[in-house]
Every structure is written in C-alpha cells, then in structure tokens.
C-alpha cells in the first residue's frame, strides 16, 4: 500500500471532529455577529470596521472552506448502511447553511468537481480551462489588437481583477448560472434540473432573508463588507493555489491526479495566528491528491508524510510565502513556449524584442 493511501486511513473524515468543529466555528461566527450588532447600537463604528468586520470576513472565509469540504462530501464521513457507503445528509445541510452565509449555492460543486479533473490539464476531454482564472495564453495575447490589449490590461490589473471579479462571481453569477449551464450543456452537467433549481432557490431565498435580517438591525453594510472580505480572500487564495512558477501544465495524456496535487497545487505559508481561519486549505497539494481528506486533517496529514516517509512525497511541492502570493497576482498569461506563467509586461517586452529583430 502506498504511503498516501495508508495515511488516508488515519486522516479520513471524522463525525465527532466535524460536529465539534462546526459547533465551535458557528458559535464564534454568531458571537462576532452579535458583537457587531451591539457595537453598532452603541455607536462604536471604528471598532466595528477596523476589528470586528475583518474578523467576521475571516470567519466567512473559513465558512466557505467548510462549505467546500461539505460539497466534496469530506467534512462528515459517508454513512455505511447495508454494507454500502451512502452520502451523509449532514454534508448537504451544512453546505446549504454556509452557502447562504457566503452567498454560494451547492451547485458551485458542478464546476469545482471538474476543476479537480482538469487543473493543469491542457486540451482536456471536458473542454474546461486548465486554469480557471486565466482566460488567454501568451500567443493569443500577441494576436490581440491594441484595443483588445488595453481592455485586457485594464481588467487584469490586480486592483481591478481581484476587487471587481469576486463581486461579479459571488454576488451576481452565483445567483443562477447553473440553470444557464444546464440549459446550454444538457447531460454534460451531472445534476438534474430539479436539484439545480432547488439549490438556487434555497440559496437565493436564504440570502434574501439574511439581508432583510441584517437591514432590520442596521447591520447590512458591516455584513456585506465582511462577506466581500471573505470573497476577496477566497479569490486570492484560489489564484495562488494554482498560478505560480514553476507551474504544472501538461498535455492530457501526461496528466495525473497525484501530480496535479504535488506539482500543480501550492503550499501557502500562513502565519500561525491565521491558520484557524484558513482551516487547512493552504495545504492545497494534500487536498488535490485526495479530496476526501477534510480541512481539519490536512495539516496533520502533511506533517505525517514527513514523520513517516521522510517528506519525499512532497519534495517537489511549491511553497509560497505571502509576499510571493502578492507578486503572483501579476501573472496573467500562460506561455506555452516557455512553459511558465508570465506578466503582461513580460509579454509586451517579448513582442517588442521580436519587432526589433
């Protein structure tokens, strides 16, 4: 048995840990929500917007990680009934709940599941992008007109891309995009019309009721701002989990799930004080190797590889510091010739060099 399979036996989902994690996290979340309400009532706006709102944003980011694990059915373990493993309804319930607070329906998994099969996989059978947040390669950029280059440059400036796109993606697109995709792609979307409708309706009604509740207690601005902070963290994390150098982008026949994790998913170095809020998603190489390892076990799994196997399994995993993560935000194109991600300035410099030749 391979080391990673052996360790999974120790670190698969645990019902008791999941329930404890959920209760503690949700109580923490509600406590901060209540603190904001009280502080707003007494007029302590500075405390609200400098301390409590960012803290609530971090908790909402953690809520999205829990939602993510529930969608993977890895937060709570599967139920064994009549010698068959069945889905645990607790994963659906908690995904629906945190989906309302983070304004994302469980339909999100329809895209995310394909992402795990196509990360770094060029020209794959799914017709899905090998990098979800990069839309063009260097060769396509070179063929752009001046106007197209200007538009591309404007929207891919980090200040614009990472501020505007989270609002569009979570605030607008997630309201009903999977109904459009089901209509467009039909049976390629492996979920029924009724399931997609149900998830979207519950999520949208829940979000509407949440906003009405926040308005009633004069909390709509602090809550929406905290939600936006959570979205922003989600986007920056997701971008850096797969967009860095040296990168992993290979042909369809060369791709493997294991290498997509080890070579195509980063290990972001998070300060200890923030590790509670990220819930192990920074160990993204572990998650892409095996999506059934829950976030509350990824750090232990990673450390056990070094204890049991001397770390050889993860020798080639790319470690990213927070400063490197910020630098990576300027990587906007994939250069198939150089087999690396490049900035727009690098692409422009190469175009100018070729003109001079």
C-alpha positions, -999 to +999 in steps of 0.1 A: +000+000+000+013+035-010+021+059+018-006+084+008-032+056+009-020+043+043-021+078+058-056+084+044-069+056+067-058+077+097-070+111+084-103+104+067-134+124+078-144+120+115-180+127+125-171+138+161-144+162+149-167+176+122-195+183+146-172+198+172-155+220+145-189+231+132-204+240+166-173+259+177-169+278+144-206+286+141-208+299+178-177+320+171-193+334+140-226+342+158-207+358+187-189+382+163-221+389+145-238+398+178-208+419+189-211+439+157-248+444+164-241+457+199-212+479+189-233+495+161-261+501+186-238+520+210-220+538+181-186+522+182-183+523+145-145+525+145-142+492+164-168+476+141-150+485+108-114+481+119-117+449+141-150+431+140-158+433+103-124+420+092-127+392+118-162+383+105-147+383+070-121+358+081-148+336+097-168+338+065-138+327+046-135+297+069-172+291+064-165+289+027-138+263+033-163+242+054-189+247+026-162+235+001-154+203+022-191+196+025-196+198-013-167+173-016-185+152+010-154+152+031-164+172+061-186+145+076-179+108+068-201+087+045-227+066+062-224+028+059-258+012+055-264-024+044-227-027+037-229+002+012-215+037+017-241+064+013-239+102+013-241+118+047-270+143+048-251+165+072-228+175+044-257+187+024-273+205+053-242+224+064-232+232+028-266+247+023-263+267+056-228+281+050-238+285+013-264+311+024-240+329+047-213+330+020-239+335-008-229+305-028-252+276-037-240+239-035-244+239-073-209+255-073-196+219-070-206+212-106-178+234-118-154+227-089-156+190-094-144+194-130-116+217-118-102+188-099-101+167-131-086+195-152-061+215-131-030+219-153-045+197-180-043+212-215-069+204-241-088+180-218-119+160-227-141+182-205-133+213-226-126+230-193-098+256-187-066+242-172-065+274-150-099+288-142-088+323-136-066+328-167-085+331-200-058+336-226-023+324-233+007+344-245+002+335-282-034+347-281-023+379-264+003+386-292-026+385-318-047+410-299-054+444-314-043+475-295-078+480-281-080+443-270-047+446-253-058+478-235-090+461-223-071+430-212-046+451-193-072+471-176-093+441-163-062+420-154-047+447-133-048+431-098-065+462-083-094+457-108-095+419-112-094+410-076-118+437-065-144+435-092-145+398-102-153+385-067-183+408-066-194+396-101-187+359-094-203+355-060-227+384-060-242+381-095-231+349-113-238+325-085-274+336-084-284+313-112-255+305-135-260+267-133-295+269-148-279+285-178-252+259-179-277+231-176-297+246-205-266+250-226-247+217-219-276+194-210-265+159-198-229+171-195-240+188-163-243+158-140-271+171-119-309+171-125-329+202-133-348+198-100-317+196-079-302+227-096-334+247-092-338+236-056-302+246-046-305+280-064-339+288-049-330+278-013-297+298-016-313+329-031-343+329-007-319+324+022-296+352+011-326+375+007-338+366+043-303+371+056-301+406+041-335+415+054-325+404+089-293+425+086-313+455+075-337+452+104-308+455+128-289+481+108-261+456+100-264+452+063-233+474+055-210+456+080-222+422+070-219+428+032-184+443+037-174+412+058-188+390+031-168+408+005-136+404+025-143+367+026-148+366-012-116+386-017-096+361+004-112+332-015-102+346-049-066+354-039-062+320-023-076+302-052-055+321-077-022+313-058-031+277-053-026+270-090-009+301-105+028+302-098+062+292-112+075+266-118+040+256-129+023+223-138+006+225-172+008+193-193-009+176-222-040+155-215-022+121-218+006+132-194-017+144-166-023+126-134-043+133-103-013+128-080+010+151-099-019+177-102-017+178-064+021+176-058+032+197-088+001+217-097-011+228-062+008+250-039+015+250-001+009+286+011+028+296+042+002+310+066+012+327+099+001+305+128-023+332+140-044+329+108-043+291+105-077+287+123-094+309+096-079+290+066-087+256+080-060+237+062-069+249+027-033+263+024-022+226+022-037+225-012-014+199-025-029+175+000-064+184-010-058+178-047-041+145-041-072+133-022-103+154-019-117+132+008-092+144+034-111+171+053-096+205+060-093+198+097-069+169+089-048+183+061-020+198+083-017+165+103-016+145+070+011+168+056+032+165+088+027+128+090+042+124+055+074+139+069+073+118+100+065+085+083+080+089+049+108+115+054+088+140+033+100+126+000+064+125-013+062+163-010+098+172-020+086+190-052+056+208-037+059+246-043+060+266-011+047+302-014+052+330+011+026+357+015+048+382-004+052+357-032+014+353-033+011+390-038+037+390-066+019+362-083-012+383-088+005+399-118+008+366-136-019+369-162-008+347-192+005+312-198+034+310-222+033+275-239+068+280-254+085+288-221+061+266-201+055+292-174+031+319-163+042+354-173+031+390-166+016+413-192+049+434-191+069+403-200+046+395-229+049+431-242+087+431-238+089+399-259+066+414-286+089+445-288+120+424-290+106+404-319+097+437-337+133+449-333+147+417-347 
